[in-house]
Amino acid sequence: MEIVFKTNEQIIAKAPAVMSETHESNLSSKYTHIPTKQLIEDMSKLGWGVVDVKQGITRKGNENHKKHLVTFRNSDLKIVSANGDDVVYPQILLINSHDGKSSFQFRAGLFRLVCSNGLVICTEDYGQMRMRHSGYSFGELQNTIREMVSNIPNTIETLNNFKKKILTDEEKMELALKSIGIRFGEETEVTPIDLLEAIREEDKKDDLWTIFNVIQEKLIRGGFKYKNRQGKMRKARKISNFVKDISINQKLFELANEYTN
């Protein structure tokens, strides 16, 4: 699959804050403004282009200064399973804002080609990094990205461990129930089998990696039925808030990783 990077025009249309060169006017003089646009240009020099952007919902304040997410991918990096039936692309997620409320946050991500599924991963070896606005330099960015890329072998090992772990029916149900708790809490009723039912033939397997992806996709995209605290049946909505999306993703990955021990 050829990676298609977003143009500046496409980025602005979807998330104008990403390309904004201004910041909130009430910030301290000590605040050093580094536009996300500059990071995009610097990431491009390192071989990473933008494949997706998202922006927080504006309730008050200037929408051009709100927290936003930029997803980067490198055309030269991909992970292919031993039998070639699964292709995963490492991603780097950047979270930033122009309102002085957020430092640069870099997180490791994965993109699973078989279902166009975006994951946020978090392990001891391959997780997240922060950079302050003050003192930012291209050299610091270069070192940050180099360190994240150098940990890709650790990610491959983790994925292999997920693939080697075959879950029993009891373990599948347990994983599904715990995953439901991550999104809804303990007071919401969801039939676990609804989360475990594969959407496509490629996902009708029993290994942890496949089951984890099936559950993750269902929880993030919604569409399944659940009973709320009032006992009424509802249809789960897609999670559109990227901050919540990332939080659920990380917790799911940490949960699934427990089953490899």
Secondary structure, DSSP 8 states (H G I E B T S, - for coil): -------HHHHHHH-GGGG-----TTS-TT-----HHHHHHHHHHTTEEEEEEEE---SSS-GGGS-EEEEEEETT--EE-TTSS-EEEEEEEEEE-SSSS--EEEEEEEEEGGGTEEEE---SSS-EEEE-STT--HHHHHHHHHHHHHTHHHHHHHHHHHHH-B--HHHHHHHHHHHHHHHH-TT-B--HHHHHS-SSGGG---BHHHHHHHHHHHHHH--SEEE-TTS-EEE------HHHHHHHHHHHHHHHHHTT-
